Amino acid sequence: MSTSTNTSTAVLDSLLSSATLAKRLYTTERNLSEWRITGRGPKFIRVGRTPLYRPEAVDEWLLSQEHASTSEEVR
């Protein structure tokens, strides 16, 4: 196999499904769907009709949610 094929396989194998990510974030798949629609959630990759998430994109999004106080939160 070529290096690009190995990289592609590694990326595909690392992607998280909505069900898996919802469990990890203690939320629902419906919330993830709403976040995708409004652009408030982590970046995603659509493969066919299935949204999948790179762990690195989820980490980046999580860190962007960090606040020192509740008054900093944007609602």
N, C-alpha and C positions, 0 to 999 in steps of 0.2 A: 504494500500500500504506500501511496505517496504521503508526504508530510501534510499537504493540504487536506487529504482525506482523513488522516488521523486527527488533525485539528478540528475539522468539521464534526467528526464523531465525538470528540471530547466535549465540544460545545453542546451538541445535542444531548449528550448523556448528563450534562450538568444542569440543564434547564429544569425549572420547577413548574409543576402544574398549578392551576388555580386552587385546586383542592389542597395540595400540599402547602402552598403558601398561606392560604387562609388559616389552616391549622397552626402554622408557625407564628402567624401574626395575631392569633386569638380573635379572628374575625370571621366573616362569612364570605362565601364565593360571591354572593350578591353585592356585598360591600366592595369587593375587588372589581366587580363589573362596573359599579357606579363610579369608582375611582378612575377606571380606564376611560369611561365616557367623559368625565369632567377633567381629566388630566391631573388629578390630585395624587394618584398612586405611583408606584414604581413603574419605570419604563418596562415595556414588554415587547415580545416578538410574537407575531402571529404566524403560525405554521398551519396553513389551510385555514380552518375556522377556529383553531385552538390557540388561545393566548398562553404563552409560556414566558417565564421570567428568568433572567440571568441572575445568579446569586450576587454578583458584583453590583448589578443595578439595584437590587433590593437593599444591599448594604448601604449604597450611596443614598438612596431614598430615606432609609431609616435614620442615618446620621443627619440628614437635612431636617428631620423632625425634632431634633434636640433643642430644648429651650431651657433657659435659666429660671424662668418664672412663668406663671400662667398668663401674665399680662403681655408676654411676648408672642403668644400664640395667635395666629391669624385664623379667623373662623369665617 
